[in-house]
Amino acid sequence: MILLKSLTCTVSKQNPIWFLLPIFLSSTKLTFLMTSLSKQEQVECREKADYANVNWDELGFALTKTDYMYVMKFTEEEQMFCNGTLTRFGNIQMCPSSGILNYGQGLFEGLKAYRKEDEGILLFRTEENALRMKVGADRMCMPSPTVDQFIDAVKKSVLANKRWVPPHGRGSLYIRPLLMGTGRNLEVKPSSEYTFLVYASPVGNGLKGVLNLMVEDNVHRATPGGTGGIKAVTNYSPIYKPLTEAKAKGFSDLLYLDALTGSNIEECSGCNIFILKGNVISTPTTHGTILPGITRKSIMEIASGFGYQVEERAIPIKEVFDAEEVFCTGTAMIVKSVASITYQGKRIEYKLGAETLAQKLHATLTGIQTGVIEDKLGWTMVID
């Protein structure tokens, strides 16, 4: 017993017997072993056995390589997605003439898995991501996995990378499903083969700090009839240049205007926007140029439950001048207050702090996502 206690508490990743630790800790003798340890020692031992070697408190929003990814193919012969498998995370091979590389025929999604206080794992509104991918695939002339195939792939990816799901309250496992045209194709036409791939990475608790936005009135993120309303891979790199220039000036992100009139706000580079005036919360309507965010949709439902009047409409840029509060929503940031918006040299500042609606919405949504608040809306799914 003394030997086991010593082993459990002193092994490290560099120790050649490290690989034995999960075996000890997963055996039926764990209870007997753990009772001889202090509470702190028990916590340390469980973390060594059940978690990857990560400094959870320093996680941001960047890739940390995990163990596995999920891959499923659509072939010209089968004419359906089938035979999905888990494989070790790593680079993939692709023909230089593939549709994704030459013509940008691809989509992606983003969602998260959260660890509960009891170590269970929750997914949040996964079906919504699956349905949004199907809509995007139709627009991009691509086949897509069924909703069940999508959810199954996400579940398997999370469970295979379970040790990378951060401890409760210290982050989440970000999941990135990709749908790509991977068949050989020199001509401008849809691919004949497709790959659905899911990988994951642990990330911290939202993007740090508040947002200071600059209105971009020269470059437009999306145009009517385009692909702004879906998560096409081609939507993002065209705004890298103005975004990089804005960040060099000290701004967090850009707020884009509509391409037709140049007078209505639409969204930021990767998130939706809301303004608050009195008891009314307004957000731009998603009419093909704005991504229908799942966090956006959830926040609208929560805010309505709080008694706010929530409306989707065209919002002239001049209305941000007298808004009481402005906040953005997205999978990565969840809900984040906007500290200021700068437009044509004029800077407008907004309410911040613990008493803001943004903070209340953030606390409620993350409480549901992590199992702290009862999910009465049926948004979460336990997979452990």
N, C-alpha and C positions, 0 to 999 in steps of 0.2 A: 504494500500500500504506500509506503514512504517513497519507494522507487517510482511508482506511477505518478504520485503527486509531484515529485521533482521533475519528472519527464514532462508532464502536462504544462507546468508553469515556466519551464526554462528553455524549451525548444524554440528555435527560430527558423526562418525560411532557409538560412544558410546551414543549419544543422542537418546532417545526412539522414537523421531519423524523423525529419519533419513530416514526410509522407505518411508515417504511421499514425500521426495524431488523429486524423479523422476516423481511423479505424477504432482507436480507443474510445473516442468520444461518441461514436455512433453505436457502440455496443450496449447491451442491456445492463452492463455494469456501471453505466455512467452515473446513475443516481448515487450508488455507493461511493464512487470515486469523488464526486463533487461535494458530498456532505462533509468531507474532511477539509475543504478549502474555505477560505474567507469569502465573503460576498464579492469583493473586488476581484479576487483570484478567479472566482467562477465566471464573472463577466469577461475577464481577459481570456480565459480558456475557451469559452464558447465562441468568442470573436475569432480566435486563432483557428478553430475547427470549422466554423460555418461561413467565414467571410474571406474574401481575397485580401491580399496584403496591400491595402490602400489607405492613404491618409484621407479619410472621409471628410474631414473638416476643411481641407484645402481644395476640394473639387470645384471646378468651375463648369463651363459648358464647352468641353473639348473632348476629343476622342481618347478614351482609355481602352486599349485592346482587351477584349474579353476572350472566353474560351471557344465559343461556337457561333456559327451563323446557320441560317436555314436557307436552302436553295430548292426551288421547284421550277421545272421547265414546261414551256408550251412549244410543241414541235409541229411542223407542217404535217407530219404523218398522223400524230395523235389528235390534233385539233382541239386540245384541251390541256389544262394544267393538271399534272399528275406526278406521282412518285417523288414527293418532296422529301428531302433528307436533311439531317443535321450534319454539318461538316465543321472541321476546325476553322476558326476565324483566320482569314488570310487573303492574299491577293487572288483575283480571278483572271482567267484567260478569256480573251475576246478577239474576234476577227477585226482587223483594222477597218473593214468596211461595214461594221455593224451599224444598225440604225441609231443607236444611242450616241455613238461616237461621231458619226457623220451628220446626222440630221436632228439630233436632240430628242429622239422619240423616247421619252422617259418620264416617269412620275415618281414622287416619293411621298411618304406619310411620316408623321412624327407623333409618338404617344409615349406614355410612361407607365412603369410598374412601381408600386410603392410597398414598402414593408410596414406591416402593422406592429403595434406594441407587442402582440403575442407571437411575432415572427412570421405570421401568415403574409401572403403577398396578394396585392390587389391590382387589377387592371381597371382603367377608367374609360368607359364609353368606347370600347374597342370596335363595336359594330359601326359606330359613326365613321370611324376612319376607313373601315372596309367599304362602306357605302360611298364615301367621298372618293375613294380610289376608283370605284366602278364608274362613277360619273366622269372623272378625269380620263379614264381609259377610253370611254366612248368618244370623248372629244378628241383624243389623240389617235383614234383609229387603232386601238390596241385591245386584245382580249385581257380579261382580268380574272384573278382568282375569285371563286365564290366567297360569299361572306363567311361561310363555315371554314373554308380553306384558309382564309386570311386570319381568322381568330385562332384556328388550330396552330398555324405557323407562329403566331405571336406567343401563344402559350408555351409551345415547345422551346422557342428561343429563350424565353424568360427562365423556364425551369432548368434548361441546360446551362444557363449562366447565373443560376440562383446565388452563388457566392459573391457575385458582383452587384447584387441589389443592396444598396446602402442600408445601414441600420435605421430603424425608425427615427424620423425627424432629421436625418443627416443627409438627405438627398434622395434620388430616385434612379431607376434604371431607364434611360432614354432608349426607345426602340425606334429604329429607322427601317421601315419596309420600302423596298425599291421595286419598281416595275420597269423593265428595260427592253427595248428592241435589240436583240442580240444576234439576229440572223445576218448572213452575208448579203449586202445590198449596196450596189453602186448607184443604181437608179434612184431618183427621188420618188419613193413609194413606201408604203408600210412594210415593216419587216415581216419575214415569214416565220421567225422564231422569237420567243420571248423568255426572259428570265425574271422570276419573282424571288427576291432575296431579302432576308431580314437579318439585320445585325443590331447589336446593342452596346451601350456604353454607360457606365455610371456617371451621373452629373450632380452638381450641387443643387441647393434649394433656390432655384431661380437665378436670374441675372442680378448681380449686386448693384446697389445704388438706385437713384432715381433717374428719370429720363429728361434730357434737355434736347428738344427737337428743333430742327430748322425746316421751314417749309421750302420744298423744292418746286420752283415754278418754271423750270426750263426742261427738265427730263421727266417723262411720265412713266410710271411703273407698268401701267397696262392701258390698253385701248379697247373700245367697244368692238366686239367680235373676235377679240384675241383670246388669250388663255389666262388672264388675270384671276379668273374665278376658280381655277384648279391648281393643284400643286405640280405643275409642269417644271421639269428641271431647268428649262430655258427662261423661266421668269426671273431668276435671281441675279445671274452674272451681269445683265445689262445695266443694273443699278450700282455695280461695284464702284465705278468711277466717281459719280457724284457722292456716294456714301463715304468713300475714302477721303474725298476732299472735305466733306462736312466734319468727319472725325478729326481731321488734321486741324480744324478750327475749334475743336473742343466740344462738338455736339455729339450726342449719343446716337442719334438716328435722324432720318429724314421723314417728313410727312409729305406725302404726294397729293397733288391736286388732280381732278378729273381732266382727261385729255380733250374733251369737247369744249368746255367753257373755261377751264383753268381757274374756276372760282369756288369749286366745292372740294372739301377734303375727302380723301378716300381711305388710305391706310398707310402704315409705315413699311419699312423694308421687309419685315417678317412678322408683323403683328397688327391686330385690329385696334381701333381707337374709339373711345367713348368720351362724351362731355356731360357734365352735370350742371343743371340750373334748377334751383329749388328742388321740387320733387320729381323732376323730369330728367331721365337719362336718355341721351340720344346717341345713335351710332349710324354711320352711313349704310345705306341699303346695298345689299350684295346683288348687283344686276350684271354679273358677268365680268366685272373688272376688279372685284374685291373678293378675296378668299373667304368663304363661309367658315370661319374658325370654329372648332368644337369647343374651345375654351370660351370664345365669344358667346356661343349659343348657351353654354352652361351659366355664364355670368348673367345673361339676360333673364334666364329662368329664376336664378337665385334672387336677383334684384327685384323682380316682380313679386316674389314671395315676401320680400321685405316691405312691400307696399309702395314701391316706386312705380311711376309710369314710365315704361320703357318703350321707346319708339325707334323705328328704322326709317330714315328719310335722308334726302339730300341735305347736307349741312354746309352752308356757305362759310368760307374761311373767316369772314368777319365775325361769325358767331363765337369763335374761340376767344375773341378779345374780352368778352364779358362772362365767360364760363366760370363757375365757382371752383370746379375741380375737373381735371382731365386725367384719364388713365388709359393704359393699353393692356391688351390681353393676348396671350399666345401660349403654346405648349411649353416653350422654354422658360419664359418669364412668369407665366401664370397670370398674375395681375400686378401691374406696376404703375405707381403714380408718375405723372408728368410734372416736373418742376417748372418747366418753362417751354414756351414756343416762340421762336424768332421768325418773323415774317417781314421781308423787305426792310431789314434794319430795326424793326420794332420788336422788343422783347416783352412778352406777357408772362407773368409768374402766377402760380396756382397754389392752392392750399396743399400742405403736406402734413405728415405726422400720423400718430396712432389713432386719431379721431376721424380720419378721412373715411369716406365710403370705400375707397379702394382697399384700405387695410381690412375693413370689415368683410368685404367680398373675398379677399385673399384668404383670410382666416377661415371663412366658412367653406370655401371650395377645397382648400388643402386639408381641412378637417375631414371632409367627406372622402377625399382621395386616399387619405392615410388611415381611415377607419376610426378616427377619434370622434367624429360626429356621425350619428346614425344616418345611413343612406336610405332615405324614404322615397327617393326618386328612381331607384333601380339602376343607378349609373355604374356601380362598381361590380367587379366579378372576382371572386376569390379563386385563386388557382393553386394554392398550396394547402 
